[in-house]
Structures are given as C-alpha cells and as structure tokens.
Amino acid sequence: MPGEPATPSSNIQRTPSSTPGPKVREEKILVTVRVRPLSPREQAMYDLIAWDFPDEHTVAFRHPNDERPSSSFTFDRVFGPTCSTQNVYEEGAKDVALSVLTGINATIFAYGQTSSGKTFTMRGITENAIKDIYEHMKNTPQRDFVLKISALEIYNETVVDLLSRNPGPLRLLDDPEKGTIVEKLVEKVVDDSQHLKQLIGICEAQRRVGETALNDKSSRSHQIIRLTIESHLQENSGRVKSFIATLNLVDLAGSERASLTKGDGLRLKEGGHINRSLLTLTQVIRKLSGGKRSSHIPYRESKLTRILQHSLGGNARTAIICTLSPALSHVEQSRNSLSFATSAKEVTNTARVNVVVSDEQLVKHLQKEVARLEAELRSPEPSSSSSSSCLRALLMEKDLKIKRMEIEMRELKRQRDLAQSHLELERKSHKEQKGSEQSGPSHQVKKCLAFPPANTLVGTPETWARNNTGRKATLRQSITSTDPYMLMQEIRKLEILQRQLGEEANQALDVLHKEISSDRLGTQDAVETIAKLLSEIKGMQVFNSIPEEVVVRDKADLKEEIVRLNSQGSTIESLEKKLDNVQSTINKLACSFTTSEDTSNSKSQSKKKKMIPFSLSNSHSVPNFIRAPCSPLSSSRKVMDEIVNKIADDNNVVSCDDNLTASSKTTPLKGGEDCSSLSLKENTPVSRKSNPINVKKMQKMFKNAAEENIRSIRAYVTELKERVAKLQYQKQLLVCQVLELEANEGTNIEPDPVDQSPLSWHSIFEDQRKQIIMLWHLCHVSLVHRTQFYLLFRGDPADQIYMEVEIRRLTWLEQHLSELGNASPALLGDDPASYVSSSVKALKEEREFLAKRVSSKLTSEEREMLYIKWEIPPEGKQKRRLQLVNKLWNDPHCMQHVKESAEIVAKLVGFCESGEHVRKEMFELNFRSPADKKTWMGWNLISNLLHL
Ligand SMILES: Nc1ncnc2c1ncn2[C@@H]1O[C@H](COP(=O)(O)OP(=O)(O)OP(=O)(O)O)[C@@H](O)[C@H]1O
C-alpha cells in the first residue's frame, strides 16, 4: 500500500505552506542498476553470467573462469536478476516518481543497451507509479488533483506525438519559464487509472519498434510519457497551496553496436541516431557530473537532451535505472552502461516545489494575513510579543496625532467662520455706509429720487446708451426691492425725526422767549412775536400717536400711512416757515440789542444792577435742553460757568437773590463739575455788603453772554431750518416711493373701478402731462430730457409712478425757484440767482448744440419744410437752424407744438420717436448721493437747493 510519498518528505525540504516561494534543495540523481536474468536467447547461446552482486549497492564483474571479481560498481541500489520490478520501483523509482504529487518535477528513465530490459522495467515502473499516484490522490481528499498525460517519441531525431492521430513531426520551442516545450503536443486529462493505462497502451502501440538480432521488439525510439499533476488545496482549508509538476517516464532506445544488432539499412540509420542522441546524453551527464555547471552543457545537441534538460541537472528529481544484461557476451556494453551510470551518480539536480498561486488566492491570503496581523497588533493581551507592543504604541501615537489634528482643524474652522462673519459684517457695514452716502441726509432712506445729470442728457446718443445701460439694472433692482415694510419703517423714523425736530425748535424758542421776557433784550414787540411763534410751534407738535412696532397687514395700511404722511406735510412746511420767521426775528433782535447796548450803555448799566444775570436766570431750563450739536445750551452754560468761575476767582460775590439760590439747589446743573461748583459757592458765606460787586465788569460779561446766546440761538435755528428742509425732502421721497410701490402692486391688485379705469387714467395722464410740460418750461428743463420723457411715457398705466414723480420733483423745484428767486424762472430776467442762471445757460447751450446738428441730421428737404412750417425767415439776425431750435419746446400750451418739437429733437439727437431707444428706467428713482454733487446742469438743482 503506497502511503504518503516518502521521498519528498524525507529528502526534500518542504516549503512552508504560508510562503509561496519554493525552497531549493540540491540532490544527486538516484542511480540504480538492474540486471535482468539471462534471456532465453542468451541461455540458448550458453552465455555465461558475468556479474556478481556482493551487496545491494554493488555490481561486480566476475569472469566465469576467475573467482575474484575484477571490477565493481556501486550505485544507490543494484537489483539482481531475481529482483522484481516491484522491488526496483519501490527502491529505485517510487520515491522520485511520487515527488510529482508534491509539486516537484521527477524523471525516471532507463538506460541500457538494447534488449537489456529497459522497456520491461519502465513498463513496470509506470504501472506502479500510476497505481501509487492514484492511491495517493485517493488518500488525500483535502486536495483536488488533475492528472494529464502527453507522450512522444524521438525517432531518428524526430519528435512524434504518441497520443495524436496525426503523427507528424513536432517542433521544439524554447519557453523562458518552462524551458523546451514541444509544440502542439497533445495533452490529455486523465479520468482515472484505467483511462491512464489505456492511454499509455496507445502510446506503446504508437511507438516504433523493430526486430533486431538482439530483440524481437526492439524499441527504435526514445519514448517519453509525461504525466502532469496539478493539485489544489480546497478552499475551506484556509491554506494556499497549488502544485504543478511533471513526471517523465523515459524509455530510451537501446545503445547498440551495429555488429551485435546486425542491423542494416533502416536499422543502421536508426542505430546511428540512437547512438548519437545517447552519446549526447552521455556527454551531458559527464559534463554535469564534472561539477562544471558554468561550462557549456550540450543539451541542444540532441532533442532528447533538450527535452530532458530540466531532468538533467535542473529542476527535477531524477532516477536512472541502468539495465544490464547479465550475459558475458554483453560485458563491454554493460561496462559502458555502468560507466554512464557512474557518471550520472555525480549529477546534481536542483529540484524545487512548483507552487502556483493565483492572484485571487494570493489576495485572499494576504487579506487574511493582514487581518490576522492587525488583530494581533490591536490585541490588548499582555502576552503579545514585544514587536506587537511596539506597533500598538505606534498606533496609539498615530491615533493621538489624528485627534490633535482634528482639534486643530476644528479650531481652524472656528477661526475661519469667525473671520467670515467679521468679513460679512464689514461688508454689510460698508454697504450700509455706501447706501447711506447715496441716500442723502437720512441713513434710513434706501430709495430717493434723482434725475440723470444734464451732461448725460446733452450728449450723443452713444453717451445716452452707455449711461442708460447701467441705470437699467439699477432701477430694476430698486423697483423690485421696494418693500412696504421698509417704507413703513422709513415713515415712522421720519415722523420721529419730525417730532424731535419740533421739540428742539420748541425748546430753542422757549429759551429765546425767556431771554426776551427778561426785559433785557429787544422790544415788547419782539417778546410778543417770539411768544406767538412759540405757541404756534407747540401747536404744530401735536402729532398723532406713532406706534412703536410697524405692522404691514395689507395695502390699506400703507394707504393710511400715505394719507397720514401727506396730512403732516403742512406741519413740516409750516414749521419751516415759522423757523424762517424766528430766524428773521432773532436777527432783528440781535441788531436792536447791539444798537441799544452801544447807545445807552450807562442806562443799561443802571438797569443791570438790579438784574439777574442772564445765564443764571435761565439756569433752571438748562438741564432740559436737547443736546444738539448746535444747541444753545453749550454756549449758555459755558457763559454761565465762565461768569461763576470768574467771580469766584476775583473773590467777588454775585448779588444773587434767594430765588437764584433755591433754583440752583433744586435744579442742579447737569454734570458733576457744575453741581460741585455751585455747591462750593453755597457753602461759602455770602454777604452782599461785605462783598461789593464790580458792576461794570458784570455788565460787560452779561452783555457778552447775551450776545453769545443770541448767536447760538440764531445758529441753532438755522440748523433747525436746514434739518426741516431735509426732512421735508425725505418725506417727499418717501411719498414717491410709496407711489412707486403702489404702482408696482397695481399689476397684482384689482384696480379700483372708478379711479383705476383706463378712461380715468388716460384723462389723468393727459392732465399730468400738460402740467409736466408747463413745469418743464418754467424750470428750464433740458429739451432732450423733455423729448425723452414725452416720447417714452405715452399713457401706459405703468407710467403712473413716473408721472407722479416727475410732477412732484418739478413742482418742488418750481416752488423753490419761486421762493429763492421771488419769481418764476421765466420772469427772472437777466439777473437771476446763480442756480437759475446756470439752468438758463445750460438750456441755451443745449439749443446751440441741437442747432449744429440740424444740417447733419435733417435733409435739405426736411429743413426747408420745417423752416416753412415754423415760419423761419431766410434772412434774420440768427441762422435759420438756430431760429428753428429756439422755437422748439417754447409753447407749453400747444400740445401739437410740443409733439412736433419732440419729434424734431428726437431726430436731431438720433433717437427713435417711439422712444424705443430710451428706457423708462433711465428716469431712475434713485437718489443721488451728496458726494456725487456736481455743478448743476439740470435736475441736481434740487439737492443744491437743499444743501444736501
Ligand atoms: N527483468 C526481467 N525479467 C524477465 N524478463 C526480462 C527482464 N527484463 C527484460 N526481460 C525480457 O527481455 C526482453 C527484452 O527486453 P526489453 O525489450 O525490455 O529490452 P530493451 O532494453 O527494451 O530492448 P530494446 O532496447 O531493443 O528495446 C523482453 O522479452 C523482456 O521480456
């Protein structure tokens, strides 16, 4: 019973299962000698046995007539004539043959002269090997085996496939990994041992045999039966091990001497090839046996040695069974065979396990190995090796680094977010600042009115196009961003400002009134005037209650706001007028005071002896002053403090009455230093008699204080007036914004059946347009602007907001022109105010500009027709074209004239009469920043007028 192969385990160092790389072990060729019995033919010839077998390893020649052997040969094993093939196999081939089951190449071949028993022996070896191989496979269920067979013969130096039905010669190819391979050699998978035996039978049947004098069935070729065995460890074994190896079973042709074989013709030729190949084999063996591997080994000199190259000094275990005829007649041949066998004993092979690992298997194996190692490294068991502990420490260190980096990343992110938020705040702040700069006096007003500067109107069409492009986006944005909530907020803030302004004006007038009523300043008329003004201003301060929270519920609320805001318009305007009057009165008071002081100095001095010092008389009201930048408080208190301190410094005691002292006690001055100052004076004993007053010095100080007060009040009133004007302007802007909002909402809200009907709007539009045309005329508005507006706004409901805004701006401007010039601009004559003059001059220049374009923009026929139609005489003081232009837009009452004027101007400046080149957006509703103020050439006069 063959068990586990003995040779691989005992003679070859096995490669560790976890390491695919094979380990090489050098091993000499196993050489045994088998001597067959005398053949019947030899016996018939009375041939004698010439060989003796002193032991299992020695074969000795002993001449029959000489009892002492003359020569002996030792080998791994010597099998005598009585030894069975089974025994030869077991001891001379099995170990090597079964190496193929563990992935080691093996070669068993028989070498000997013809008829020495090579075929006989190899047939038995093959049978036993097959038997053992299948037995082994049967007993190794953990592995899957695949057995294949191929067979060839080398006949007359030609390779023939013994398993192919096409016995054509095969080529030998050199493969860098596999060595010499036989091209197209058939390899058949063996099903079982019977199948294998059947195939081997086919090979034998195919092999060339011939009858010679020595052998009836002499093999005339070298036969190589190659068994290839692949073995795979099954998947669930957890081990990776796939082997592949070949077992060459070589039955050589017999070396022969032609004289002995008595061959002729074909047999001689066969013998010649046989001998040549065997000679090469011998040379190879001898070379290899000499230990000179570096020298040339003549493998390629025969196909036999080429094919068996790995088996001869290469990656294979090799066993050579040297077969001998015991006959004395064949002693010389036997000696040659033993000589060959002796040489073969010295040949060393380098066999190794041929492990095959597929990529998939390798990956799986490596993954498992990595998992195992990781588990080992992370194992908390103290029994881990020192290297594992070191690796664990490294892993922990790495984890710590990762955590530190995560913390740093979080901190960096936090800093980044912080920086971004700061940046955002800065951006918002900058935007708000920029917005406030553009929105004029109120930081809260987001949208105000503005008109394109005249230099953009009086320019080329290209200029307009360029400027308008930018404005379109601006206006679209402003219109769509109009928010009722924001407007409500603006209105609220405006009202609060208005109230505060009124309160400040009231207090200022209150101070003024007390100054006058002290009978020191001005006349009785002035006192009455101021008292009346004060009463009026107080009356104006009756505002409706203003809710703190702005709630925009629906459109009705906004309308209410508009109504309420409009109702307050008179209040602001009245306040403005009253302040004008106050200012005028103060100026008169100042004049009268100065005159009075200068002319009746002595009289005043006598009066002042009994008077309470001005500033002190009003000290009780000082803490109630509004802390405005120009508030008279600062000057009043300053003067008062100067007086008090001056008196203290001079060791003079002011002649204060009890009321003053009480007042100072009950109404302390705001500010610690003032109170302490007065307290100090209180605690100082005061005696009128013992501390005479320097009256003259006091009078001078009183006079200075009064003058300072007057100046402060006057400046303050001036400032109030300016603020009221700005407030008024803001209110108008807000009203326009509300109107704009309403117009925008108009598309989504069901129109009022009465007010919003197309018919009523058309009527309103016509009226508004006539009004606008008149205002244009009165305010010297640019002809180009008139033309653009006229052609662009033709009564579309969406034009309502623009019409409203235009009317309001023009009305406002016309009012201011009237007030400042005390006449309408049309009646200003040759010496109008400078701002009116600049408008008139700009309009004149515009007409001259248009006149220059008459020749280029109008054909001669058009010019002639216009001259006739507009009654321009051929001869005149001015050129006809200038006369024509001067007549344009100069009759605001005739709509036909206006229409024709617009058409002519449109042609002259090059834009379409339909207004397609002019967008409504160019009449933007945005307010121009005061920083952008330039010398006004048109509508910027509004802001100039208001000193914005
Ligand atoms: N050990 C043996 N015991 C008995 N008979 C044997 C033994 N060896 C060989 N024979 C017989 O000797 C004869 C020749 O054997 P074989 O054909 O095997 O020789 P050979 O070396 O192959 O010859 P050739 O080289 O011409 O092919 C055969 O009839 C065979 O049966």
The ligand as an SDF file (V2000), in Angstrom:
LIG
                    3D

 31 33  0  0  0  0  0  0  0  0999 V2000
   13.9110   -8.4290  -15.5340 N   0  0  0  0  0  0  0  0  0  0  0  0
   13.4630   -9.2150  -16.4830 C   0  0  0  0  0  0  0  0  0  0  0  0
   12.9010  -10.3620  -16.1930 N   0  0  0  0  0  0  0  0  0  0  0  0
   12.4530  -11.1840  -17.1570 C   0  0  0  0  0  0  0  0  0  0  0  0
   12.4570  -10.8590  -18.4080 N   0  0  0  0  0  0  0  0  0  0  0  0
   13.0020   -9.6990  -18.7840 C   0  0  0  0  0  0  0  0  0  0  0  0
   13.5220   -8.8540  -17.8490 C   0  0  0  0  0  0  0  0  0  0  0  0
   13.9980   -7.7530  -18.4820 N   0  0  0  0  0  0  0  0  0  0  0  0
   13.7550   -7.9390  -19.7770 C   0  0  0  0  0  0  0  0  0  0  0  0
   13.1540   -9.0960  -19.9730 N   0  0  0  0  0  0  0  0  0  0  0  0
   12.8210   -9.5920  -21.2490 C   0  0  0  0  0  0  0  0  0  0  0  0
   13.8800   -9.3220  -22.1430 O   0  0  0  0  0  0  0  0  0  0  0  0
   13.4300   -8.9960  -23.3810 C   0  0  0  0  0  0  0  0  0  0  0  0
   13.9920   -7.6990  -23.8420 C   0  0  0  0  0  0  0  0  0  0  0  0
   13.5310   -6.8010  -23.0240 O   0  0  0  0  0  0  0  0  0  0  0  0
   13.2170   -5.3150  -23.4610 P   0  0  0  0  0  0  0  0  0  0  0  0
   12.5250   -5.3340  -24.6640 O   0  0  0  0  0  0  0  0  0  0  0  0
   12.5660   -4.7390  -22.3700 O   0  0  0  0  0  0  0  0  0  0  0  0
   14.6390   -4.8050  -23.7110 O   0  0  0  0  0  0  0  0  0  0  0  0
   15.0040   -3.4100  -24.2060 P   0  0  0  0  0  0  0  0  0  0  0  0
   16.0890   -2.9220  -23.4690 O   0  0  0  0  0  0  0  0  0  0  0  0
   13.8310   -2.5600  -24.1720 O   0  0  0  0  0  0  0  0  0  0  0  0
   15.3740   -3.5940  -25.7060 O   0  0  0  0  0  0  0  0  0  0  0  0
   15.3640   -2.5100  -26.8390 P   0  0  0  0  0  0  0  0  0  0  0  0
   16.3000   -1.5350  -26.4680 O   0  0  0  0  0  0  0  0  0  0  0  0
   15.7690   -3.2540  -28.0090 O   0  0  0  0  0  0  0  0  0  0  0  0
   14.0300   -2.0620  -26.9350 O   0  0  0  0  0  0  0  0  0  0  0  0
   11.9770   -8.9690  -23.2990 C   0  0  0  0  0  0  0  0  0  0  0  0
   11.4380  -10.1640  -23.8680 O   0  0  0  0  0  0  0  0  0  0  0  0
   11.6880   -8.9500  -21.9020 C   0  0  0  0  0  0  0  0  0  0  0  0
   10.5480   -9.6960  -21.6010 O   0  0  0  0  0  0  0  0  0  0  0  0
  1  2  1  0
  2  3  1  0
  2  7  2  0
  3  4  2  0
  4  5  1  0
  5  6  2  0
  6  7  1  0
  6 10  1  0
  7  8  1  0
  8  9  2  0
  9 10  1  0
 10 11  1  0
 11 12  1  0
 11 30  1  0
 12 13  1  0
 13 14  1  0
 13 28  1  0
 14 15  1  0
 15 16  1  0
 16 17  2  0
 16 18  1  0
 16 19  1  0
 19 20  1  0
 20 21  2  0
 20 22  1  0
 20 23  1  0
 23 24  1  0
 24 25  2  0
 24 26  1  0
 24 27  1  0
 28 29  1  0
 28 30  1  0
 30 31  1  0
M  END
$$$$
